[in-house]
Amino acid sequence: MSCNVLNDLVQLLSYNDFISLHACSVKSVGGFNSPVILSLANVPPGVTATLYPTTVTPPANGQINATLSIAPYTLTVEPLRVYTLSIIGASGSTTQSDALEIVETNPPSGNTISIISFTFYPSTITVQAGSTVIWINIDPVTHTVTSSTGVWDSGDLPTGQSFSYTFNTIGTYNYHDKYSNFAGKIIVTP
């Protein structure tokens, strides 16, 4: 009997300033399908992390998901904080754990826009003429930053890549991701 617990903690289900949700997979190996009790360790002070449900039973040779929520996700006093959570699965005398590195950052500030959970965040910003806006793709899929009027096109932005554009002319600039068609707006003032 064996149980692989939480091998892939990578699917970010939703995001806002206060919480992140991750899909945690419990996989059956060799027909294992007994209840697995999930728990967390190494949660740092000031962070609330929960798993739901806390007991899961994977189907024989299949998998089942639990949801890991972490809060506060972006409300740190430091610009960046990294810590490692331990997720533990126990069934009978078998215990396995997996580590999940969490990188907390403050919400984008100034002229920086994050691409996360198939949205531009923030979706609208106001800048002065001559300002440069930077978009950073945090999503696990490729996106674009494409002007609705053809003024610019970032081309493909894989995960972790950024694109910048300098706005020299006053006006309102609408843009979108040409793959998923979510949209944003830049307002340029004198």
Helices and strands as residue ranges (DSSP letters): E 2-5, E 12-15, E 20-29, E 36-41, E 48-52, E 55-56, E 63-71, E 80-91, E 94-105, E 112-116, E 119-121, E 124-128, E 131-137, E 146-147, E 162-167, E 171-176, E 183-189
